[in-house]
Amino acid sequence: MKKSEMTVEAMYDLQYTEAGEAFSGCTYPWEVLPKIHDFIAAYGETLSKDEYDEIKPHVWVHKTAKVFESAYFAEYIIIGPETEVRQCAFLRGNIIAGKNCVIGNSCELKNVIVFDNVQIPHYNYVGDSILGFKSHMGAASLTSNVKSDKKLVKVHAEDGDIETGLKKFGAMLSDHVEVGCGSVLNPGTVIGHNSNIYPLSSVRGCVDADSIYKAKDDIVRKTGD
C-alpha cells in the first residue's frame, strides 16, 4: 500500500460510525487513537436519554442493544443500536461500537473504534485499533498492539515509512475485511478494503485492498466474481 491508500478518506466510509467527527483533522486513521477517550467523554453527554441508558458513569448503551450480565464495562464506552455484547466480554474502556455489531464471548477490547456491522465474535483481543464497516475477526484472531522491543510503531508503506509516534498501535482494518481464525495482526498492520486474511496468519505491515493474504510472500489480488 502507498501512503495515499492509507488515508482516512481512502480507508473508511465515515457514514458508518458515530465517531466520524473524531477523525476531523486526521490524515491517517491511527491519528485518532489518542483522541478516542476525549471524543467519547464529550459525545456521550449529547446522546439522547430516550435512546441510550447511562448504565454507569461514562458508559452509554443503546436501549436496543443486548448486553449479557457477565460482560464487564470499564469507563468511556458507547454501545450502539442492536449491538450484542456477549458473555464475559471484557470492555476495558475508550470504546465506541456502532450498530448491529457483535462483541463476543470472552473478547477483550480497549481503545478502539468499531464501525457498524462489525463482528468480533469469539475469543478475540482488539486493542488500539479501528475496525471498518462490516469487517470480521475470526475466532481467536487478535491485534498485537505493542512491539516486543517497546519502540514506537512505524507503518511501512511502499513509498516510505510513516512515523506514528505511538507506542500502542494495533491494526487498521478497512471496510469489508475478513480476518481468518487464529491470526495475529502485528503492531502497525494496515489492511485495505475487501481483503481476506487466511487463518493462522501472522500479518506484519500492509495488505493492499482487494487482496487475499495467504503468507508474507504469497498475496494475490482478487479478480472479479
N, C-alpha and C positions, 0 to 999 in steps of 0.2 A: 504494500500500500504506500502511496505517496502522501506527503503531508496534507495536500489538498483534499484527499479522500478521507481524512480523519477529523475534519471539522465537525462542529455540531450540526451545521446545515446538511453536510453530506451524509451523516450517520443516522440522524434521528428525525422523526416526524413529531414535532412538539405538540401537535394537537392531541396526542395520545398520552399526555401526562399533565397532572395538576401542577407540576413543578416547572413548567415552561419558563416562568419569569426568573427562576433561579439561574438559568443559562444566559441571561442577559449580560452582554459584555464579555462572554467567554468565546474564544476562538476554538479551542479544543474541549471536548466534553469533560475530561478529567479535571479541568479547572474549576468545575462546580463542586468537587468533593469537599473542599474546606468550607463551602457555603451552605451545605445541607442543613446543619444544625440551626443556623440563624434564620434560614428560609422557613423551616417548619415552625419555629417559635413564633414568627410573625404571621405566617399564613394560617396556622391553626386557629389563631384568635379570630379570624374572619369567617370561619366555617359556620354555616347555619346550624343553630341548635335544633332546628326541626329535622335536620338531615343527619347530624352527627352527634354522638354521645362522647363526652369527655370522660372516659372511664377511670382515669387517674390524671394527676396533673401533667399536662402537655402530651396527652395521648388521646387522639381523636379517632373514633371508629364509626364508620357509616352504619346507620341503623339497619341496612340490608346486608351488611357483612355477617359472616358466620365465624365465630371465634370459639374454639373449644376451651373448656375450662382449664385444662392443663397448660395452655400456652402462656408464656411469660413475656411481659412487656416491661421494658425499662422506661425511658422518657424520650420525648420528642419523636413521636411516631404518628403517622396518618395512614389509616387503612381505608381504602376507597370502597365504592358500592359493589355489592355482590362478590367481594373477595372472601376467600375462605382461609382461615388460619387454623391449621390442624393441630392434632395432639402433640404436646411437648415442644412446639416451636419455641425458639429462644430468640426474641427480638431485643437486641442489646441497645437500641437507640439510634437516632438520626436516620430514620427510615420513612420514606414515603412510597406507598404501594398504591397503584392505580386501581381501576375497576376490573372485575372479572378475573382476578389473579388467584393463584393457589400458592400458599406458603405451607409446605407440607410438614408431615410428622418428623420431629427431631431435627428440623432445619434451623440453622443459625444465621441471622442477618445482622449486619452492623454497617452504618454509614453508607446507605445505598439508595438509589432511585430505581424503582421498579415501575416500568411503564404499564399501560393497560394490557390485559390478556396475557400476562407472563405466567409461566408455570415453573415453580421451584418445589417439586412435589415430594421428594424423598431424600432425607439424609444429606442435604446439601449445606455447604458453607459459602456464603456470599458476603464479602467484606470490601468496603471502599471501591465499589463498582457501580456500573449503570447497566441495566438490562432493558433493551429496547422492546418495542411493541411486538407482541406475540413471540418473544424469544422463550426458549425452553431449556432448562437444565435437567439432563438425565439423572437418574438415581445415582447418588454418591459422587456426583461431579462437584467440583469446588473451585473457588478462586483463591489463589495464594497471593496475599497482599503485602508481604514483606520479604525482601531479598535475604538470602542466607547470610550475606556479608553486611547486612543492615545499611547499605549505601542507598542514596536517593535513586529512585526509579527513573530510567530513561525509556522513551519509546523509540524503537528502531524502525524508522520509515525508510523507504527505498532511497529517498533523496536526502538522507541525513538523520542523525539522532535528534530527538527533542528532549531537552532537559525539563522535567516536570517540576522539580523542586519538592517532590513528595516522597516521604519515606514509606507511606502506606498507600498503595495503589494496586488494586486487584485487576479487574478486566473491564473493558468497554465492549459490550455486545450490542451491535446494531439491531435493527428490526428484523424479525423472522430468522433469527439464528437458532440452530439446533445443536446442542452440546451433548455428545454421547455419554452413556453411563460410565462412571468411574474415571472421567477425565480430570486433569489438573490444568487450570489456566494460570500460568506463572505470572508474577508481577509485571505489569505493563503490557499485558496482552490486549490487542485490539482486533476485533473480528468484524468484517464488513457484512452488510445486509445479505440475507438469504443464503448464508453459508452453513455448512454442516461440518461438525467435528466428529470424527469416528470415535467409538467407545474406547476407553483406556488410553486416550491420547495424552501426551504431555506437550502443551502448546506454549511456545515461547516466542514472543514477537508479534507479528501482524499477519492476518489472513485476509486476502482480498475478498471483496464482495463476490457473491455467486460462485463460491468455491466449495470443494469437498476436500477437507483436510484428512488425509489418511496417515501421514507421517511427515516429519520435518522436510524430507526431500521427496515427498510424494503428495503434492497438492494439485488437484485438477480443477479446471473451470467447468461449470455446468454449461450444457449446450442444449437449449430448447427443451421441449416436452418429451 
